[in-house]
């Protein structure tokens, strides 16, 4: 009995941690936005930021929505997404100062910069700075919530968390809500420990809660980012073309091993989330995960339809090998071909 009690005591922290992780991944984007906004306004957060106990660590291969090809090539954003659009004047100001300065002074400032400091570093006038700040306030207030309205009519709960952009041969993640663009929180554990004795017991508890929240947000952000990067690597052809036949067999189990997360965490991370691919289509993250059998039957059915059914099993087997790199016997093609007919 005592042994069981000791075991329960040991398990409680583990179960509590798992519950918190589950909750942070299941939290809708708009709720997370409110949580982060309120947390970053907290005087303690601001103090830790000023002391350097908390810093921001940029995430590679993330392009902000303002610097994606849609903005640079002047493709109207109204046709692409239902989020606040900068007018031409603000658009040019943002492009003028460049991505680094935009990140440093407007997107994720590591301290409260004065207007004079921003003017000196960017060459902007005080009026121009206020224009960008006012637009950013509007953007952050509406961007996350607007993603709910993007056309996934059959799944109204889905949030479109990012898009895909291509520059040359390189694929980038375009962050629509600027959540990933702001980077992860980098916590200086040694410095926070040194600051602890100067705080009251209540402030110490508050700091522990704050740091715990930051770590959970980092876990969510880094996991979703890792998933998107792996999809870019594994499903590159589909991300570019949007064609069903370019989807490669890929399971959640495979991805969870690659990015080293528990399958249950991966499942929660992709639930009710989608991305906009290069074709302009909004694709739920779950769609990227197909078993080999499903993929094989989809291709066999497509090839058969392309030839109006007037193609042999051997010829389908040859096309699968030459065009898609899938090696299966004529007998296997015949089996799945008949299964497809039964389903249809």
C-alpha positions as CSV (number, residue, x, y, z in Angstrom):
1,X,0.0,0.0,0.0
2,X,2.8,2.4,1.0
3,X,4.7,1.5,-2.2
4,X,1.6,2.2,-4.3
5,X,1.3,5.6,-2.5
6,X,4.9,6.5,-3.2
7,X,4.4,5.5,-6.9
8,X,1.4,7.7,-7.1
9,X,3.3,10.6,-5.7
10,X,6.1,10.1,-8.3
11,X,3.5,9.9,-11.1
12,X,1.6,13.0,-10.2
13,X,4.2,15.5,-11.5
14,X,4.6,13.5,-14.7
15,X,0.9,13.4,-15.3
16,X,0.5,17.1,-14.5
17,X,3.3,17.9,-17.0
18,X,1.6,15.8,-19.7
19,X,-1.7,17.5,-19.1
20,X,-0.2,20.9,-19.5
21,X,1.5,19.9,-22.7
22,X,-1.8,18.5,-24.0
23,X,-3.6,21.8,-23.1
24,X,-1.1,24.0,-24.8
25,X,-1.3,22.1,-28.0
26,X,-5.1,21.9,-28.0
27,X,-5.4,25.7,-27.3
28,X,-6.8,27.5,-30.3
29,X,-4.5,30.1,-32.0
30,X,-6.7,33.0,-30.9
31,X,-6.6,31.9,-27.2
32,X,-2.8,31.5,-27.4
33,X,-2.5,35.0,-28.9
34,X,-4.5,36.4,-25.9
35,X,-2.4,34.5,-23.4
36,X,0.9,35.6,-25.0
37,X,-0.3,39.2,-25.4
38,X,-1.2,39.4,-21.7
39,X,1.9,37.6,-20.6
40,X,4.2,40.0,-22.5
41,X,2.5,43.0,-21.0
42,X,3.2,41.6,-17.5
43,X,5.6,44.0,-15.7
44,X,7.7,41.0,-14.5
45,X,8.1,39.8,-18.1
46,X,9.2,43.3,-19.2
47,X,11.6,43.4,-16.3
48,X,13.1,40.1,-17.2
49,X,13.4,41.2,-20.8
50,X,15.2,44.4,-19.8
51,X,17.7,42.4,-17.6
52,X,18.3,40.0,-20.4
53,X,17.0,37.0,-18.4
54,X,14.6,36.5,-21.3
55,X,15.6,37.0,-24.9
56,X,14.1,36.1,-28.3
57,X,15.7,33.5,-30.5
58,X,14.8,33.7,-34.1
59,X,13.6,30.6,-35.9
60,X,15.4,29.9,-39.3
61,X,13.5,29.7,-42.6
62,X,10.6,31.7,-41.4
63,X,9.5,34.6,-43.5
64,X,7.1,37.2,-42.2
65,X,4.0,37.7,-44.2
66,X,5.2,41.2,-45.1
67,X,8.3,39.9,-46.8
68,X,6.8,37.0,-48.7
69,X,6.7,37.0,-52.4
70,X,3.0,38.0,-52.4
71,X,4.0,41.4,-50.9
72,X,7.1,41.9,-53.0
73,X,5.4,41.1,-56.3
74,X,2.4,43.2,-55.3
75,X,-0.1,40.3,-55.6
76,X,-3.2,41.6,-53.8
77,X,-3.4,40.1,-50.4
78,X,-7.2,40.3,-50.4
79,X,-7.1,37.4,-52.9
80,X,-4.8,35.4,-50.7
81,X,-6.0,35.7,-47.1
82,X,-8.5,37.5,-44.9
83,X,-6.1,39.4,-42.7
84,X,-5.2,43.1,-42.3
85,X,-3.5,44.5,-45.4
86,X,-1.0,47.3,-45.2
87,X,-1.7,50.2,-47.6
88,X,0.9,51.1,-50.2
89,X,2.5,53.7,-47.9
90,X,3.0,51.4,-45.0
91,X,4.0,48.5,-47.2
92,X,6.9,50.6,-48.7
93,X,8.0,51.8,-45.2
94,X,8.2,48.1,-44.1
95,X,10.2,47.1,-47.2
96,X,12.4,50.2,-46.8
97,X,13.7,49.3,-43.4
98,X,14.3,45.7,-44.2
99,X,13.4,42.4,-42.5
100,X,16.1,42.7,-39.7
101,X,15.0,46.2,-38.6
102,X,11.4,45.3,-38.8
103,X,12.0,42.3,-36.6
104,X,14.2,44.2,-34.1
105,X,12.0,47.3,-33.6
106,X,8.4,46.4,-34.5
107,X,7.9,42.6,-34.5
108,X,9.8,41.3,-31.5
109,X,11.7,44.1,-29.7
110,X,14.0,42.9,-26.9
111,X,13.5,46.1,-25.0
112,X,11.3,49.2,-25.1
113,X,13.1,51.3,-27.8
114,X,12.5,55.0,-27.8
115,X,11.2,56.8,-31.0
116,X,14.6,58.5,-31.3
117,X,16.5,55.2,-31.2
118,X,14.3,53.8,-33.9
119,X,14.6,57.0,-36.0
120,X,18.4,56.8,-35.7
121,X,18.6,53.1,-36.6
122,X,16.1,53.1,-39.5
123,X,16.0,56.6,-40.9
124,X,12.3,56.7,-40.5
125,X,10.5,59.9,-39.3
126,X,8.5,59.9,-36.1
127,X,5.3,60.0,-38.1
128,X,6.4,57.0,-40.2
129,X,7.2,55.0,-37.0
130,X,3.7,55.8,-35.6
131,X,2.1,54.6,-38.8
132,X,3.9,51.2,-38.6
133,X,3.1,50.8,-34.8
134,X,-0.6,51.6,-35.4
135,X,-0.8,49.1,-38.2
136,X,1.0,46.4,-36.2
137,X,-1.5,47.0,-33.3
138,X,-4.4,46.4,-35.8
139,X,-2.6,43.4,-37.3
140,X,-2.0,41.6,-34.1
141,X,-5.6,42.3,-33.0
142,X,-7.1,40.8,-36.1
143,X,-4.7,38.4,-37.8
144,X,-5.1,35.3,-35.6
145,X,-8.9,35.6,-35.5
146,X,-9.2,36.2,-39.2
147,X,-7.4,32.9,-40.0
148,X,-10.6,31.1,-38.7
149,X,-12.5,32.5,-41.7
150,X,-10.2,31.3,-44.4
151,X,-12.1,28.9,-46.7
152,X,-12.1,25.5,-45.2
153,X,-15.9,25.4,-45.4
154,X,-16.2,21.8,-44.3
155,X,-14.0,22.4,-41.2
156,X,-14.9,25.7,-39.7
157,X,-12.6,25.0,-36.6
158,X,-9.5,24.8,-38.7
159,X,-6.8,27.5,-38.3
160,X,-4.5,28.3,-41.2
161,X,-1.2,28.8,-39.3
162,X,1.2,29.4,-42.2
163,X,1.8,29.4,-45.9
164,X,4.5,28.2,-48.2
165,X,6.8,30.5,-50.3
166,X,9.5,29.6,-52.8
167,X,12.5,31.6,-53.7
168,X,14.6,29.8,-56.3
169,X,14.8,26.2,-55.2
170,X,14.4,27.0,-51.5
171,X,11.0,26.6,-49.7
172,X,10.2,28.9,-46.8
173,X,7.4,29.0,-44.2
174,X,5.4,32.2,-44.4
175,X,4.0,33.0,-40.9
176,X,0.6,34.7,-41.4
177,X,0.0,35.5,-37.8
178,X,3.6,36.4,-37.0
179,X,3.6,34.0,-34.0
180,X,6.6,31.9,-35.3
181,X,8.2,35.1,-36.8
182,X,8.6,36.5,-33.3
183,X,10.8,33.5,-32.4
184,X,11.2,31.4,-29.3
185,X,11.9,32.6,-25.8
186,X,15.5,32.1,-24.7
187,X,15.6,31.9,-20.9
188,X,18.8,32.5,-19.0
189,X,18.4,30.1,-16.1
190,X,21.4,31.3,-14.2
191,X,20.3,34.9,-14.3
192,X,16.8,34.1,-13.2
193,X,18.2,32.2,-10.2
194,X,20.3,35.2,-9.3
195,X,17.2,37.5,-9.5
196,X,15.1,35.2,-7.2
197,X,16.4,36.3,-3.8
198,X,15.4,39.9,-4.4
199,X,11.8,38.9,-5.0
200,X,9.0,38.3,-2.4
201,X,7.7,34.8,-2.1
202,X,4.6,35.8,-4.1
203,X,6.8,37.3,-6.9
204,X,9.0,34.1,-6.9
205,X,5.9,32.0,-7.4
206,X,4.8,34.3,-10.2
207,X,8.2,34.1,-11.9
208,X,8.1,30.3,-11.8
209,X,4.6,30.3,-13.3
210,X,5.7,32.8,-16.0
211,X,8.8,30.8,-16.9
212,X,6.8,27.6,-17.0
213,X,4.3,29.2,-19.5
214,X,7.2,30.4,-21.7
215,X,8.7,26.9,-21.8
216,X,5.3,25.4,-22.8
217,X,4.9,28.0,-25.5
218,X,8.4,27.2,-26.8
219,X,7.5,23.5,-26.9
220,X,4.4,24.1,-28.9
221,X,6.1,26.5,-31.3
222,X,9.2,24.4,-31.9
223,X,7.1,21.2,-32.4
224,X,4.9,22.8,-35.0
225,X,7.9,24.3,-36.7
226,X,9.6,20.9,-36.8
227,X,6.5,19.3,-38.3
228,X,6.3,22.0,-41.0
229,X,10.1,21.6,-41.8
230,X,9.7,17.9,-42.1
231,X,6.7,18.2,-44.4
232,X,8.7,20.6,-46.6
233,X,11.4,17.9,-46.8
234,X,9.1,14.9,-47.3
235,X,6.2,16.4,-49.2
236,X,8.0,19.1,-51.3
237,X,6.5,18.1,-54.6
238,X,2.9,18.3,-53.3
239,X,3.6,21.6,-51.5
240,X,4.6,23.1,-54.9
241,X,2.1,21.4,-57.2
242,X,-0.9,20.7,-55.0
243,X,-1.5,17.5,-57.0
244,X,-2.8,14.6,-55.1
245,X,-0.5,12.2,-56.9
246,X,2.5,14.0,-55.6
247,X,1.6,13.2,-51.9
248,X,4.1,10.6,-50.7
249,X,3.2,7.8,-48.2
250,X,3.9,9.3,-44.8
251,X,2.6,8.3,-41.3
252,X,2.4,10.2,-38.1
253,X,4.5,7.5,-36.5
254,X,7.3,8.2,-39.0
255,X,7.2,12.0,-38.3
256,X,7.1,11.6,-34.5
257,X,10.3,9.5,-34.7
258,X,12.0,12.0,-37.0
259,X,11.3,15.0,-34.8
260,X,11.5,13.0,-31.5
261,X,8.1,13.8,-30.0
262,X,5.4,11.5,-28.6
263,X,2.8,10.4,-31.2
264,X,0.1,11.8,-29.0
265,X,1.8,15.3,-29.0
266,X,2.1,15.1,-32.8
267,X,-1.5,14.2,-33.1
268,X,-2.6,17.2,-31.0
269,X,-0.2,19.5,-32.9
270,X,-1.7,18.8,-36.3
271,X,-5.3,18.7,-35.1
272,X,-7.5,21.5,-36.6
273,X,-4.5,23.2,-38.2
274,X,-3.8,23.8,-41.9
275,X,-1.3,25.6,-44.2
276,X,-1.7,27.4,-47.5
277,X,0.5,25.7,-50.2
278,X,2.0,27.4,-53.3
279,X,-1.1,26.6,-55.5
280,X,-3.2,28.7,-53.1
281,X,-5.1,25.8,-51.7
282,X,-5.6,25.5,-47.9
283,X,-4.5,22.0,-46.8
284,X,-5.3,20.5,-43.4
285,X,-2.1,19.1,-41.8
286,X,-3.7,15.7,-41.4
287,X,-3.9,15.4,-45.2
288,X,-0.1,15.1,-45.5
289,X,-0.2,11.8,-43.7
290,X,-1.1,8.9,-45.9
291,X,-0.4,5.2,-45.6
292,X,1.4,3.4,-48.4
293,X,-1.7,1.4,-49.2
294,X,-3.9,4.5,-49.5
295,X,-1.3,6.2,-51.7
296,X,-0.9,3.1,-53.9
297,X,-4.6,2.8,-54.5
298,X,-5.0,6.5,-55.3
299,X,-2.3,6.3,-57.9
300,X,-3.6,3.0,-59.4
301,X,-7.0,4.5,-59.7
302,X,-5.7,7.7,-61.3
303,X,-3.5,5.9,-63.8
304,X,-6.4,3.6,-64.8
305,X,-8.7,6.6,-65.3
306,X,-6.1,8.4,-67.3
307,X,-6.2,5.5,-69.8
308,X,-10.0,5.1,-69.5
309,X,-9.4,1.7,-67.9
310,X,-7.7,0.4,-71.1
311,X,-4.4,-0.4,-69.5
312,X,-3.0,-3.7,-68.2
313,X,-1.8,-4.4,-64.6
314,X,1.7,-4.8,-65.9
315,X,1.6,-1.4,-67.6
316,X,0.4,0.2,-64.4
317,X,3.2,-1.5,-62.5
318,X,5.7,-0.1,-65.0
319,X,4.3,3.5,-64.7
320,X,4.4,3.3,-60.9
321,X,8.0,2.3,-61.0
322,X,9.2,4.8,-63.7
323,X,7.1,7.9,-62.7
324,X,6.6,7.5,-59.0
325,X,9.4,5.3,-57.9
326,X,7.0,2.7,-56.4
327,X,8.0,-0.9,-57.1
328,X,5.1,-3.4,-56.9
329,X,4.3,-6.6,-58.8
330,X,1.6,-7.0,-61.5
331,X,-0.3,-9.2,-59.0
332,X,-0.3,-6.5,-56.3
333,X,-1.6,-3.9,-58.9
334,X,-4.4,-6.3,-59.8
335,X,-5.4,-6.8,-56.2
336,X,-5.6,-3.1,-55.4
337,X,-7.3,-2.4,-58.7
338,X,-10.1,-4.7,-57.8
339,X,-10.3,-3.2,-54.3
340,X,-10.7,0.2,-55.8
341,X,-13.5,-1.0,-58.0
342,X,-15.4,-2.5,-55.0
343,X,-15.1,0.8,-53.1
344,X,-16.3,2.9,-56.0
